[in-house]
Amino acid sequence: MKFLAITSCPNGIAHTYMAAENLQKAADKLGVGMKVETQGSIGVENEFSEEDIAQADGIIIAADKHVDKSRFVGKKLLVAGVQDGIRNPEALIEKLVRGDVPVYQARPGQEPSGGSGRQQAAKQNQIYRHLMSGVSYMVPFIVVGGLLIAIALSIGGEPTPGGLQIPEGSFWKIVESLGGAAFTFMVPILAGFIAFSIADRPGLAPGMIGGFIAANGSFYGSEAGAGFIGGIIAGFLAGYVALWIKKWKVPKALAPIMPIIIIPVLASLIVGLAFILLLGGPIAKFFEFLTSWLASMQGTSSILLALILGAMISFDMGGPVNKVAFLFGSAMIGEGNYEIMGPIAVAICIPPIGLGLATFLFKRKFHDAERESGKASFTMGLFGITEGAIPFASQDPLRVIPSIMIGSMTGSVIAMLGQVGDRVAHGGPIVAVLGAVDNVVMFFIAVIIGSFVTALMIKLLKKDVVQPQFAAANGAIAEGRATSGKTNAKADSEISPANEAVAAPAAEPAAKSSAAEQHKPISKLTDIISLDLIETELTATSRDGVIDEMIGMLQADGAISSASEFKQAILNREQESSTGIGMNIAVPHGKSSAVLVPRVVFGIKQDGVDWNSVDGTAAKLIFMIAVPAENRGNEHLKILQMLSRKLMDDNFRDQLLQVQTKQEAYALLDEIR
């Protein structure tokens, strides 16, 4: 028998190659043919040919990220998590040998039964994930509609007692009509792709039909439709109804027509009748009340709304809280209320612009690398990309997040009081340049004031940074003086005036050499690990303590610019799934802009640390992998592949556990080439 396997993990650094190695070893042990394709950070390696797929008796996908399965239509396909590939490779192969695996059919997004790891991960935050899927497809329709209407009004509009109007029969009236047509798709698209996210293609038609009914009150005797709230409810209802019908056991003769006829028809009928007879009227009345309440907000109530929206937008900079406020403003555009999106559009751009401004005005608050990031942050803010503030917030959240929240709240209130409107579901000066903003002058006043407030808050809250100085002699790293002028007594006692003259100029060449080292050819593991990055007796007693201890070694080596930023990258990876892969091994790893050069840290904890490993074993052999975010070169990733595969060797692990000195450990690691 001949099998194929694909392995992939979110970062594509360690687990991808460990699963590949174990699947290959298990196949050799069981006497079956196996070819493994890895989809890691380097890209696809050992890619299958058409002949490989044609000859395969079955395929295993051991992955915690999306893998295209369209190549495998008509083949037996088993989907599992990458941890299953590491821990239970024989069980996966034996399942294929027994034939206890379904044949994959051409249904986009469908997961064959047996997919454990990825399905379990998908259950986390699924409501939010489904909602954001609908929103992501809806937003382009709002953007197109809003821009076309804004352009038509700004160029073809004529002042009248009733406001700016476009003459009937003119070319710009046609453009305005096109924009209006785009808006009519907003709610059906939202509902359709929420349902699509839940039930795949069979849910799309019921969702869009339900969304159309929700947006048209004539179906249930209401002058106004149920709006975006009705669209959200219709999408979830259609998705889960379609998913429920998909699980019915039907005769084989009916199976081929289930996804294209039976599921869409039944789900559309159920959702349509539910909205027309039960849900539409009450939701429409609630939405009418909500729209009227928002439209009537004046004085203190409108200021309160602006404060709330500004705080939500800047709190998590593109995260779930931000998206809720953004969706709210987008929905109001569809209802013709542009003065909700106006303050949101201002709040969206203030965090990145404000932080960029702070790096220009208050340089002593930031490291050199952060000041460079400030230029990118400022530019991203001009285009309404709030995420430009994330690198600063991740390094100093307790000071940066309050600063950007206060700035965004300030700008949002000014925009609300200035009756700033935005006809496009986007923010930043770019929307004003494109003519989508009402009261442009107040828009820019709000952005400027809010950005300066953010910068001033940074000056008040953030401490002056301590700039490291790199001594040229012996590659040692000495802590320099604080830029605020405060002196580190220990540093002063160790650095004489003569030495200071040598140490200070050495900082720039060291930085340049670090940048060059990112592209240095790497032929073996010991090219990116040294004796200083090995600890045979870790002292920490918890997972986070070990992470801090090992990050401290990286910081002492000069391999990272920010311990907190790199730790956040490590913890983010741990949240996706534990890097405790079992067999007493943990491989915490992360890619971050805080990593200056690729490095591996190795530590031994003989009594072990609880790492939430899949087999329940404590982590005794711990490898921390640090990869630069740019990742321009692939040599270090190839070395990490070999490390990952070597760790699957029982004898190699036993030898590592028995080492007594750093030199012994280094000699073993030097074998990895």
Protein Blocks (a to p, Z undefined) as FASTA:
>chain_A
ZZddddddfkommmmmmmmmmmmmmmmmnopacddddddfkopehiacfklmmmpgbdcd
ddfbdcdfklmgoiacddddfklmmmmmmmmmmmmmnopaccddddehiacehilklmmm
mmgoklmmmmmmmmmmmmmmmmmmmmmmmmmmmmmpccdfkbpcddehiaklmmmmmmmm
mmmmmmmmmmmmmmmmmnommlmmmmmmmmmmmmmmklnopabdebjmlmmmmmmmmmmm
mmmmmmpccdfklmmmmmmmmmmmmmmmmmmmmmmmmmmmmmmmmmmmmmmmmmmpghjl
lmmmmmmmmmmmmmnnopamlmmmmmmmmmmmmnopaklmmmmmmmmmmmmmmmmmmmmm
mmmlpcfklmmmmmmmmmmmmnopaklmmmmmmmmmmlmmmmmmmmmmmmmmmmmmnopa
cfbdcedjklmmnopaghkllmmmmmmmmmmmmmmmmmmmpccdddddddfbhoiacddd
dfklpacfklmmmmcfklmmmmmmmmmmmmmmmmmmmmgccfbfklmgcfklgcfbdfbf
bfklmmmmmmmmmmmnopafbfklmmmmmmmmmmmpccbegjhiacdddddfklmbdcdd
ddddfkopaehiaklpacfbdcdddddfklmafklmmmmmmmmmmmmpmklmmmmmmpmb
fklmmmmmmmpZZ
